[in-house]
Amino acid sequence: MPPAQRSVSRSLVSPRGRGVATAAVRAVVELIFRCSTAERVIGITDARNLPSMRLMERVGMRMTETSQAVFRGEACVEHTYTVTRAAT
């Protein structure tokens, strides 16, 4: 990873439909922009993970890339979502 790039993973176990994950991801994105010079935050998810895709869209991220990947030895498609500092 380039020096100016850091990774934050999201793995939340919570009752669905209560907005807990949305609030948590929104807070992390706001914290990253407030406490760093990062110009964008990216999220990457498997194309089959519709809940994660909807979550990233709810917090203002937009799909910017689709690529082939291998996860745990299995070929898959990944979507990259991005939100920029100016968009928040």
C-alpha positions in Angstrom: 0.0 0.0 0.0 1.3 3.5 -0.8 2.3 5.5 2.3 -0.7 7.8 1.9 -3.1 4.9 1.6 -4.5 3.0 4.5 -7.0 0.2 4.8 -10.1 0.0 7.1 -12.1 -3.1 7.0 -15.8 -3.2 7.8 -17.1 -6.3 9.6 -20.2 -5.6 11.7 -22.5 -8.1 13.2 -25.7 -6.4 14.1 -29.4 -6.8 13.6 -30.2 -5.9 10.0 -32.5 -3.0 9.2 -31.6 -0.8 12.2 -29.1 1.4 10.5 -26.2 0.4 12.8 -23.8 -0.4 9.9 -24.8 2.7 8.0 -24.1 4.9 10.9 -20.8 3.2 11.7 -19.5 3.5 8.1 -20.7 7.1 7.8 -18.9 7.9 11.0 -15.7 6.3 9.9 -15.7 8.1 6.5 -16.3 11.4 8.3 -13.5 10.6 10.8 -11.1 9.8 8.0 -11.7 13.1 6.3 -11.7 15.1 9.5 -8.4 13.6 10.8 -6.4 13.1 7.7 -5.5 14.6 4.4 -7.1 11.8 2.5 -9.0 13.0 -0.6 -11.0 9.8 -1.1 -12.2 6.7 0.7 -12.7 3.5 -1.2 -14.7 0.4 -0.4 -14.3 -3.0 -2.2 -16.9 -5.7 -2.1 -17.8 -8.9 -3.9 -20.4 -8.2 -6.6 -22.6 -10.8 -5.0 -22.7 -8.9 -1.7 -25.8 -6.8 -2.4 -26.2 -5.6 1.3 -22.6 -4.2 1.2 -23.2 -2.5 -2.1 -26.4 -0.8 -0.9 -24.6 0.2 2.3 -21.8 2.0 0.5 -24.4 3.7 -1.8 -26.3 4.9 1.3 -23.2 6.6 2.7 -22.6 8.5 -0.5 -20.1 6.1 -2.2 -20.4 5.5 -6.0 -19.2 2.5 -7.9 -16.0 3.5 -9.8 -14.5 0.2 -10.9 -15.4 -3.5 -11.5 -12.6 -6.0 -11.7 -11.9 -9.7 -11.7 -10.4 -11.1 -8.5 -9.7 -14.2 -6.6 -11.0 -14.6 -3.0 -10.2 -17.6 -0.9 -9.1 -19.4 -4.1 -12.4 -18.7 -5.9 -12.7 -16.4 -9.0 -15.1 -13.5 -8.4 -16.0 -10.0 -9.4 -15.3 -7.1 -7.1 -16.8 -3.7 -7.2 -14.9 -0.7 -6.0 -16.9 2.2 -4.5 -15.5 5.7 -3.9 -16.4 8.8 -2.0 -14.3 12.0 -2.3 -13.8 14.7 0.3 -15.7 17.2 -1.8 -18.7 14.9 -2.0 -19.2 14.8 1.8 
